[in-house]
């Protein structure tokens, strides 16, 4: 009997958040693409928290959208509550977070994939990556490997020019709940048990990581009167720059806040011997920044209570997510501890909490393009790269998809650096740092976060998405118009003067602002923390007429005036950070030859030599961020390169 054999351009293995973005990017760029999943019902599945965005993660989603990704558009269609976090702080840490209807999110993303030209969905387990050795033209010395295709468990072969691995938490996955162990992926779905051996045979180093999820409760068994209601924003801001803000204004559901207590902690401490984490059954490393409730109680013993967020999983289900209480304790212990929490005294579990272990890679094996260093045409994205989170996964999937296409087209890869995006920080950290736990994005990881705000992601990255081919002409024209409006309004405010007359002094006094001693520009007034673009309108006699001439309306859009206010208020800080970026870019421009022999560099410390040979950085800037490479080592390297 003949085997099934098909030829495509790109094979994407896995249809989670990374796989969806990778496949859509390739297909939209004109490549014949096939996306494999162990179950088509798991496309864009949210096996853990039912939300998109959050602190720093909201930045990632808006950057992904600016580049032409899908996640922002999809959550705008399916959210049930939306909130801008950290609004009491500066704009650098404002982050959008939306509660999703899980089922609708998955359904809508699947619809997008099914309607996408050049893209085919296939339910099958990929068990083998096919490849061949590549030799130098003029000599027989071995150079590396080149991808030729994939093979499924049923024996079907798909010849291709690039493969993108987005396996998430499915590789040799096992779920643990106390003494009970099931060899499945998340939500009881089939695990992918055969691909790991193929990857190892290719020389790919594998790791074992762990994550977890809390229980889901029946809404009818919860007493919300004992909890603090958490409402969404009155004025909803969409994730996608393409979404009409007026079309996302709708009624929202409530979330709720409650707390653990000493009784909860005592039950956990008394049963630690039954936890797979503390009994040594779990071998994988879990995320420090998203610990289980057992870890919280043990590692933060001085805390009298921990926050617990009760969040709806959707409009058509009674399931409520118990955020902040992930666990791998036995089911009977889980129920006992949950019932000590105010409002959960009579709760009934629809699904118990569990931990999940899975295979992933050491991302040091990847270029910043997310292509394997020694395997041409093999790319990787998402939790398979050792990260955590839907948003981190989606961004990596998009970049891997773009760069797989660039590889096929013979073009330069899209590599975002740390100074221009959170995505650049994420990928740079993954490929240059020795990450011993699932990597989570945080605002503190971004050195230039005043420049990398969620509100200006389109200004930073839309042009790159347009040049790649994922952003449409109309969207790019809209960006250029927005930039022009911002620049013109800033110029006008800087040259429009107001005098120290009675009207101005009375106005400033009414807002608790100090009086003027001489005439100042509107821009100088706007620098005062107590004044805003809106409040100074009474002094801005030219504003309406100027807006009419500029855009044909009585006022500029909120997204334009927001940028104007931020640019003026924080101008000094922004200028200083831009100088820091210039210095950073000088180091990034100092390229390191791919074949540089670090053993030939005198005075380079042994540890630095070993790390540089292991990571093989592309630039001096990248080399400087490798753990174990000191500033003195960089000085030696710079002298040698000169």
Secondary structure, 3 states (H helix, E strand, C coil): CCCCEEECCEEEECCCHHHHHHHHHHHHCCCCEEEEECCHHHCCCCCCCCEEECCCHHHHHHHHHHHCCCHHHHHHHHEEEEEEECCCCCHHHCEEEEEECHHHHHHHHHHHHHHCCCEEEEECCEEEEEEEEEECCCCCCEEEEEEEEEEECCCCEEECCEEEECCCCCECCEEEECCEEECCCHHHCCCECCHHHHHHHCCCCEEEEEEEECCEEEHHHCCHHHCEEECCCCCCCCCCCCCCHHHHCCCCCCEEEEECCHHHHHHHHHCHHHCCCCCCCCCCECCHHHCCHHHHHHHCCCCCCCEEEEEECCCCCCEEEEECCCCCCCHHHHHHHHCCCCCCCCCCEEECCEEEEEEEECHHHECCCCEECCEECEEECHHHHCECCHHHHHHHHHHHHHHHHHHHHCCCCCCCCCCCCHHHHHHHHHHHCCCCCCECCCHHHCCCCCCCCHHHHHHHHHHHHHHHCCCCHHHHHHHHHHHHHHHHHHHHHHHCEECCCHHHHHHHHHCCCCCCCCCEEHHHHHCCCCCCCCHHHHHCCCHHHHHHHHHCCCCCCHHHHHHHHHHHHCHHHHHHHHHHHHHHHHHHHCECCCCCCHHHCCCCCHHHHHHHHHHCCCEHHHHHCCCCCCHHHHHHHHHHHC
